[in-house]
C-alpha cells in the first residue's frame, strides 16, 4: 500500500500544479472568500466609521435643471459644503466633462471650478476619476483647480466571475505606477497601500447623503448637521442610481437596496477606503505556507484507513475554512483552493487504487475458491465475513474415487469419458457444498474435500460423514439416469478422516491453490483405497466417527472393522459403511 500512497500523493501535487493553469483555484478561493465574509458579518460586524457616501440619486437628478453632465453648480456647491464641514478627504467618483459648457449656460465652469478650488485650498485632495476602461481627458481648468496630483483612475481587479474583490497597483506602458483612487487616498492620508483583497467584513451597510441636500446645506450655510456626519471622514461622491455605474461585489452594502441587486460602484471605493483606514488590504498567504498546506493535504493519502482518510480530509477542509475566516480578521487571505485540490485528488486516487487492489484480490479469491466452496461461503469470503488465512485447525477430510475408471477410460472415447466425469462432478458438488465442504481439487476421477476451512465449522467431522452419505445419494440418482440411457452404473469409494492440519495458500506467486496438509489428509486418501479392499463404499476412521457425534440411528449404520494398516502409514482403527447384515 505504500506504493499506492506515494502514487496518490504525487497525483495530488500534480493536480494542484495543473490546476494553477486554470481558473478553478481562483473560482474556489473566490467563493470561499465570499462565504467567509458573509459568515464574519453574521457573527459580528466589525466597526468602520471613517467613510461617508454622498449619493447622486434619482431625487438629485430630478432636482437638476439640466442633464447631470451639466450639473457643475450642484457639484461645486457640494464640494464647498463638504470642505467647510471638515471632511478629511473628498473623492469625486464622477466622470467630469472633457469640455466647456459655458456656451450653453454661462457660469457653469466657474461654479465647478470654485468648488474644486475651495476643496483644494482647504487642504483636501479631490481624486477625480477618469473613465473606466480607457483614458478620458478632463477639461484643463478643472485639472488645474484640483491639482494634477489629484487625477486618478478607478481601477480594480475583476475576478474570473466578474466580481470585484481586490485592488492591485497598476503599471503603465513605460513601467510607471498608474495613479488610482486607492493609491491617491493612501498618499493624501499617509496610509500604506499594497495590493490585496478589500476587507468586505468591515463596517455596517452604507447609507448615503443625497448630493442635492449636501449642496443645499452649503448654499444655506447650514452646515452643523452636515459637519456632524462628515467631519474627519472620507467623503466619496458617486452615483447610487438604480442602473448607473454598477459593479458586482461579494456582498450588498447598499442598505437602501435589495440584497440581490448589483451594488453601486461607488461602494467599491468606499469599502476600499474603509480597508485602508483599518490597516490596509488583506494579503495573500506567503508561498512557503501554501507549499506546506499542499504537502499536508496531499499527505492524507498515506492514511491507511479509508474511512479515517476521508474523515480527516473533510475535517481538514472544514478546519482550514474556519482558520481562513479567522485569518481575514488578521489581514490574511489564506486561500486553500490548491491545497484542497491536492487533498481531494490524493485521497480520491488512493481510494481508487485501494478499490482496484481490492477488486484484484476479490478476483483472486474468486478464482481460488470459485467452485471449491459453496456459493454462500464464497459470498462470505468476498464480503470479508470469512478470512481465508493460513492457519491450523481440526478438519474433516473426504476423498472419493470412482471404481473401474481405468477400464472405463480404455473402453470409451475420451470425449464420452470427459462428459461422464462432468456429469458425476456436477451431481456430487451440490451435495458437498450443502455440508459446507471445500473442494480442494478434482484429480481425474477423484476429489478431495476439506471441512472446517476456510469457514470454521462447529463439527467438521460430522459434516464430512454426512457429506459422504449425501454423495452416495447423489450418485444413486445419477445411476438411475444412466440406466435409463443404457449406460453403466458408477461405483464409488470414499474415505473419511479427521485430525489436525494446516490450511492456506500453496504454490508460487503466479499460481496458488487453497489446500490443507496434515496426517489426516494422507489417512483419508489411503482409506479410499482400503474401502475397495474391504468391500465397503465408505470407510472412516473411528476417531472421525467419535468426533462426529452422530445420531444413534446413523452411528449404528457403521460397522467397526478394527485396526488396519495403511500404505506408508501406521495402522488406524476404522469403520465401514453400511453395516453388513450378520
N, C-alpha and C positions, 0 to 999 in steps of 0.2 A: 504493500500500500504506500510505501514511501515514494516509489516512482510515480504513482498516481498523484500524490500530494505535490511533488515537485512540478509535475506537468501542469496541474491545476494552478499552482502558484504562478508559474511562468505565463499561463494563459491569462490570468487576471491582470498581470502587469502589462502584457501585450495589448489586451483590450483597452486598458486605460491609455496606453500610448496611441493607439489608433483613434480612440475617442477624441483626443486632442485635435485631430484633423477635422472633426465635425463640429456641429453646433450643439450636440447632445449635452455635453457637460455644462455649457453656458445656459441652456434651457433649464436643466435640472437645478443648477445653483440659483437661477433667477426665481424659479417657482418656490424653492425653499426659502430664499431671502424674503419674498413677499409673505409667505406663511409665517415666518419668524417675526416679521414686523407687525403683522396683524395680531399675532399672539401676544407680543410685548405690549401693544396698545390695549389689548383686552385686560391684561393683568394690571397694568398701571401706566398711565400716560405720563411721560417724563416732561418736566416743566421746560418751557421755552417761551420767553416773553419779549424777546428783543426785536420782533419784526411785526410790522403792520402793513396790511394791503389796502391800497386806495384803488377802488374798482371803478372802471368805466363800464357802467351797467346800462340797461335799457332806459332807465329813468334819466341818466345823464345824456344819452343820445337824444331823447325826446326834448330835453331842456335846451339843446343847442339850436341856434337859428340856422346854422349851416351844417353841411356834412362834417363828419369828425375830422376829415383831412384838413379842415379849415378851423379847427377848434383851438386856435392859438391863444385866444384870450382866456378861455377856460383853463387850459394847461398852465399858462403863465400865472394866472391868479392862484391856482392850486399850488404851484411851486413856491410862490411868495409866501403863502399861508403856512406851508409845511416848514419853510426855512425859518420864519418868525416864531413858529411854535416849538422850536428846539429839536427837530429831527436830527439824529446823528448822521444820517446819510439818506439821500434820495436817489432811488433807482427808477429811471424812466423806461419802462418796458413798453415803449411805443415807437413805431416807425415814424420818425419825423420827416417832414416834407423835404424833397430834394430841390425845391424851387420856391420862389416867392409867390404869395397870393395877394399881395398888396393891390395889384391892379383890379382884383375882384372886390376886395373890401379893404380900403386903406386903413392902415394901423394894425393889421393882423400880425405882421412880422415883428413890429415893435413890442406888442403885448407879450409875445413868447420870449423875445429877446430879453425884456426886462425881468421876466420870471427866472430865466436861466441865469442871468447876471446876479440877481438878488441871492439866489441859492449859492452861487459860487462865492460872492462877496462875504456871505455868512460863514464861509469856511467849509461848506459842504461840497461834495463831489457828486455830480449828477452823471450817472452812467447812461449814455444814450445808445439805444440798441440799433444796430444795423440789421438789415433784413436777414432772416434765417434762409439758409440755402444759397446765399450769394451776397456780394457786397453791393450796397446801395449808397450812393453819395448823399450826404446831408448838406442842406443849404449852408454855405460857408459862414454867414453871420451867426448861425445858431452854434456851429462848432466853436467859433471864436468866443461866444458868450459863455459857453460851458467850460471851455478849455479843451485843447486837443488831447490832453491826458485823461479826459473823461470818456472818450469814444471807446465803445466796447461792442463785442459781438455776443449774441445769445447762443452759445454753443454748448450742447450737452450730448452725452452718448445715448443713442437709442440702441437697446439690446436687440437680439435676434428676433424677439417677439414684438418689437416696435415700442416697448415701454421704456421711459426714461427713469433710470435708477442711479446713474453715475455722472460724475464730472471728471473729465480728463483734460489736462492742459494741451493746447494745440500749437503746432509749429507751422509757420508759413512756408512758402516755396523756397525761401532762402535760408530756412532753418531758424527764423526769428520766432519768438513767442508771440502768438496771436492774443491780443488783449480780449478777455472775456468778461462778462458781467461778474462772474465769481472772482476772477483774479483782481478786478478793479475794487471790489468790496474788500478783499483781503489787503490790498495795497493801502487803501484810504483808512481802514480801521486798524492797520498793522496786525493783521491776523495771518497765521501761517496758512498757505494754500498748497495743497497737493492733491493729486488725483485719487479717486476712490468713490465709494458709494455714499450717496446722500443718506443721512440718517432720517428715515421716514417714521421712526418711532417717536421722534421728539414732538412735544407740544400738542395742544388740542387742535381740532379742526379750526381753520381760519374763518374769521368774519371779515367784512371789509367796510371801509368808509366810502360812500359814493363820492366820486370825483366832484360832481357839481355842488354837493354840500360843503366839501372842503373849500372849493373856490368861493362859495357864497360867504363862508365864515371869514375868509380872508378879506373879501370886499367890505364886510361889515366891521372888520377888525374885532370880531367877537371870537377870540382865539383861546379862551380859558378852557373850554371843553376839549377843543382840538389838541391843545398843548398837553392835557392830561392823557390823551390817547397816544401821542406820537413822540413826546419828549424823550430824548436819549435812545430812540429806536430807529431801525432802518425802515424807511417808508418806501414801498415799492408800488409804483403806479402801473397798472396794466388792465387789460380788458377782462371782464367777467361776463361778457355777453354769452348767450346760450350757444352760438355757433361761430364764435370768433376765437382764433388763437387757442386751440385745444391741443393738449398733449397727453398721451396715455401715461399714467403713473401707477405705482404699486397699490396705492390706496387713494380714496377720495377724501381730500382735506378741505373741500369746499362745503362748509356747514349748511349753506343755503341750497344745496342741490342733492338730488337722489344719489345713493351710493353707487348706482350702476352707470352714472353719467361720466363721460370723459372729462377730467378736471381742466380748469383753465391753465394755460401755460404759465401765467404769472406765478402760480403756486410752486412751480419748479424752482424759480428764483427765490421765492420766499422760504421754501424748505431748505434750499442750499444755504441761504443766509443764516437760518437757524443753526444748521450744522456747523458752519464756520464759527459762529459765536459760541458753540458748545465745545469747540476744540479741534474741529477740522473733519474732513471727510473720513469715512470708515476705510481702513486699509485692508488690502488683501493679505491672506495668510502667506508668510515667507515660504519660499520654495523648499527649504530643508524640512519644514514641518509638513508640507504637502507630501514629500517623499516618504517621510516616516509614517504618515497616515496611509499612504498607498501600501507600504510593506506590511503594516499591521493588518489592514483589511484583507489583503491577498493572503496573508499568513493564516487566515482562518481555514484555508484548505488543508492544513496539517492536523486539524481537529479530527480524531478518528471516528467519533460517533456521529451518525447522520443527523439525528435529532438535535444533539447538542450543537453541532456545526451551524445548523440553520437558526437555532435559538440564539446563539451568540451573535450571528450576523444581524438578526433583527434587533437584538438588544443594542448592538454597537451602532446601528443606524439611528435608533431612537435616542440613545445617549449622546451621539455626536450632534444630532439635530438640536437637542436641548443645550448642549455646550455651545453650539453655534449661535443660538439665541442669546445666551449669556455673553458670548464674545462681542455681539453687536453693541451691547451696552458698554463695552470696554473699548470700542473703537476698532474692532477687528471683524472682518467677514471671513469666516473660516473656510467656506467653500469646499464642501465634502464630496462633490459630484464624482471626481476622478477616483477618490478612494472607494466610494460606494460602488462605482462600476467595477473596479478591480475586485472588491469583495464579492459582489454578486456573481461575476463571471467565474472567479476562482472557486467559490463554493458550488456553483452550478456545474462547472466542469468536473470537480471532484465527485459530486453526486452522480453525474452521468458515467464517469469512469467506474465508480463503485457499482452502479447498476449493471454496467457491461460485464464487470468481473463476476457479479452475482449471477447474471444470465449465463455466462460461460460455465460457472460452477453448477448452476441448475441443469444445464445441458449435459455436463459431465456426469452428474448424479443420475440424470435420466438415462444416459447411455449405460451407466454402470448397473443401475437397478431396474430399468425398464424391462419388464418381462420376467425378472427374477423374483420380485416380491409382489404381493397383492397390490391392486390399484390404490386401496386405502392407505397401505403402508407407504407407497411411493408418494402419495399426496402429503402424508405427514412428514416425510423426509424433506420434500421440497418446501413445505411451509415452515420448516425449522422446528417442528414438534419432536422429531426424532433426529438425532445427530449420528450419522454413520461413521463414528470414530473408531479408531483402533482400540481394542480392549480385551479383557479376559473375562470369561463367564462360563457358567454351567449350561451347556447347549445340548439339544437333541439333534440327532443326525439320522437321515434316511437315505439309503442307497437302493435304487430299483434297477432291475435288469431284465430284459426280455429273454426268455428261454428259446433256444433254437434259432436265434437271429442269424448266426453264421450260415446255417443251412438255408434259411430263407433267402439270404442275400445271394447265395450261389444259384438258387433255382429261378429267381425272378430278375427282370431287368432293373437296373439301378433306379430308373425313374419311378417304378412302382414301389420299390423299397423306400425311397425318399418320401413318396406320398403317404405310404402307410405309417412311417415314423412320425410324420407331421400330424396325422390324424390321432395317433397314440398320444403324442405330447399335448396336443390340443385338448384331449379328453382328460388327462390327469392333471394338467396345470391348474385349472379352477379348483380341483379338489385340494391340491397342495396350498394354494393361496387362501382357500376358505379357512384353513387352520393356521394361517399366518406363517407359512413356510417360505423361506427364502431360497430360491433355486440358485445354487452355486454354478452349475453348468449342466449342459447336455453332452454326454460323451457317447457318440454313436447311438446305441440303443439304451444307454444307461443315463441315469440322472442322479445328481447329488443335491440333497436339500438340507438346510440347517433350520433350526427352530430356536428362537431366542436372540437373534441378531439379524439386522441392526435394531429391530424393535424388541425390547426386553419382554419376555413372557413370564407369567406367574408360574406356569407348569410346562416348560418346554418339552419334557419327556412325554407328557400326556398328549400334547399337540402332535408330536411325531407319531405316536402309536395310532391316534385317531385319524391322522392324515393317511397313514398306510392303509387302514381299513377302508377309507373313502376312495383311495386309488383303486383298490380291488373292485369296489362297486362301479367306478367309472369304466374300468376295463371290461367288466361284465356287460355293461350297456354297449360298449364298442363291439364286443364279440357278437352280441345279438345282431348288430348291423352287418358285421362281416359275414355271419352265417346266412343272412338273407341275401347277401350279394354272392354267395357261393364261394367265399374265401375262407382261409384257415383262421382258426381262433388264435389269439395271442395268449401265451403263458408268461407269468410274471413272477419274479423272485425279489423279495425286499428284505433288507437288513436294517435293523434299528438299534442305535446305541445312544448312550447318554454319558456325558462327562465334561471335564474342564477342557476348554480350548481357547485359543486366541483368535480374534477375528479382526479383519481390516483389509486395506488395500494391499494387493500383491501384484508386482510387475514393475515395469520401467516407467519413466516419465511419459513415454509415448503411448503406452498401453497398460492399463491396470484392470484388475478384477477384484471384486469384493469376495473374500473367501474366509475359510476358517482352517486352522491347523491344530492338531492335537491327537492324542491316542484314541479318543472316541471316534474320530473321523476314520482312522485306519480300521478299527474294530467293525464299524458299520459296513465298510467296503468289503471286509472279509466275510461278514455274516451273510451277505447276499450269495456268496459262493457256497457257504456252509448250508444255506437253505436248500440249494439244489441237491447237495449230498444227502441231507437228512430227509428230503422229500416234503418239506413244508413250504408253502407260499411265503410265509413271513417268519423270520427268526429275529428275536430281540434279546438283548442282554437282560439278565434278571434284575440288575440294578436300574435299568431303564423302566421296567415294569413297576418296580418298587417306588421309584420317584414319580411315576405317572399317577399313582393313587387312583387307579381305575375303579369304576363301579364294580361291585362283586360279580354281577352277572357277566360283565365284559372280561374281568380278570379270569373268570372261570373258563373262558374260551381258550386260554393259553395253557400249554402243557409243558411242565418243567422237563428239560432234557439233560440237566446236569452239566458238568464241566466238559468243554470241548476245546481241543487245540485248534489254533488258527495259524494259517501260513505266516511265518515270520513273526509270530506273537505268542505270548504265553497263553495257556488255556483260560477260558472265561466261562462263566455259568450262563446258560442260555435257556430260552423257552421258545416253543414253536406254536404257530397258529395256523389253522384252527386245531383244537384238541381233537385227537382221533378217538373214535369210539373203541372201547375195550372189548 
